[in-house]
Amino acid sequence: MRRDPLKIMELIIRMLEEEGEAMSINQIAQTTGLHNVTVRRYVRIMEVVRQEPMEIIQTRHSIILRCERLRRERSDEGDK
């Protein structure tokens, strides 16, 4: 069964907040019931998102990500 990607990220973040200390990928996987490859993939995604603010738009069938920096740059170009 396919899980909602946002719910997976929320689950990982919630787990880290509840533990209050560093956890390995394998510890997170065991605690959440997710596969360790899935945890690793989403941790990498979250690292990138933290560095680059993103707008997350969830539709009925997909999730759309928009880079905030690019959106601001384009709006600044339009103001010139």
C-alpha positions in Angstrom: 0.0 0.0 0.0 1.3 3.4 -1.0 1.7 5.9 1.9 1.3 9.6 1.7 4.8 11.2 1.5 3.9 14.1 3.8 2.7 11.6 6.4 5.9 9.7 6.2 7.9 12.9 6.8 5.6 13.9 9.6 6.1 10.5 11.2 9.9 10.7 11.0 10.0 14.3 12.4 7.5 13.4 15.2 9.6 10.3 16.1 12.8 12.5 16.4 11.0 15.1 18.4 9.6 12.5 20.8 12.9 10.8 21.4 14.7 14.2 21.9 18.0 12.8 20.8 19.8 11.6 17.7 18.6 8.3 16.2 20.1 6.2 13.5 18.3 5.5 10.2 17.8 1.9 11.4 16.4 3.0 14.8 13.9 5.3 13.1 12.9 2.5 10.7 12.4 0.0 13.6 10.4 2.4 15.6 8.2 3.7 12.8 7.8 0.4 11.0 9.1 2.0 7.8 11.8 0.3 5.6 15.3 1.7 6.3 15.7 2.6 2.6 12.5 4.6 2.8 13.7 6.4 5.9 17.0 7.2 4.3 15.3 8.6 1.2 13.0 10.9 3.1 15.8 12.1 5.4 17.7 13.2 2.4 14.7 14.9 1.0 14.1 16.8 4.2 17.8 17.9 4.3 17.4 19.4 0.8 14.1 21.1 1.7 15.6 22.6 4.9 18.2 24.2 2.8 15.8 25.5 0.1 12.4 26.7 1.3 9.6 25.0 -0.6 6.0 25.6 -1.0 4.1 22.2 -0.7 0.8 22.0 -2.6 -1.0 18.7 -2.1 -3.6 17.9 -4.7 -5.9 14.9 -4.8 -3.5 12.8 -6.9 -0.1 14.4 -6.3 2.2 16.7 -4.3 3.6 19.8 -6.1 6.7 21.5 -4.8 7.6 25.0 -5.7 10.9 26.6 -4.9 10.3 29.8 -2.9 13.6 31.4 -4.0 12.8 31.0 -7.7 9.3 32.3 -7.2 10.7 35.5 -5.4 13.3 36.0 -8.1 10.7 35.8 -10.9 8.4 38.2 -9.1 11.3 40.6 -8.7 12.1 40.4 -12.4 8.5 41.3 -13.2 8.7 44.4 -11.0 11.6 45.9 -13.0 
